[in-house]
């Protein structure tokens, strides 16, 4: 089995939004023949919509906008828990406070399909104070694509 599905793959929005869905449970996606289920993106918050049970926001990294959702309702998280341990409602609420328009964030989470569109179900939301982080993320994405993600799987 491909080990990429176990890690948060550093992706640009343009790459994330063009992943091919696989009809498996739990949900997974394909990038160049490799299975990915988790992603990390870095960008600026350009949209924010907070509701009682969730916070929906868009992160723009310059190649596109990634829809993200952060679940705030702890009972909902427990009812639909997967093998990943999701943040508690209190931790999610604290993370939601850093999601403000114009802030630079690093978001990690599961890649999910909702109403036919790819989005990230956020597990970690981190405020980045150094603007160079965005450029570094771009460089890391390009490097990882060339050295890892786009390589053929080794034969067993």
Secondary structure, 3 states (H helix, E strand, C coil): CCHHHHCEEECCHHHHCCCEEECCCCCEEEECCEEECEEEEEEEEEEEEECCCEEEEEEECCCCEEEEEEECCHHHHHHCCCCCCCCCHHHHHHHHHCCCCCCEEEEEEEEEEECCEEEEEEEEEEECCCCHHHHHHHHHHHHHHHHHHCCCCCCC
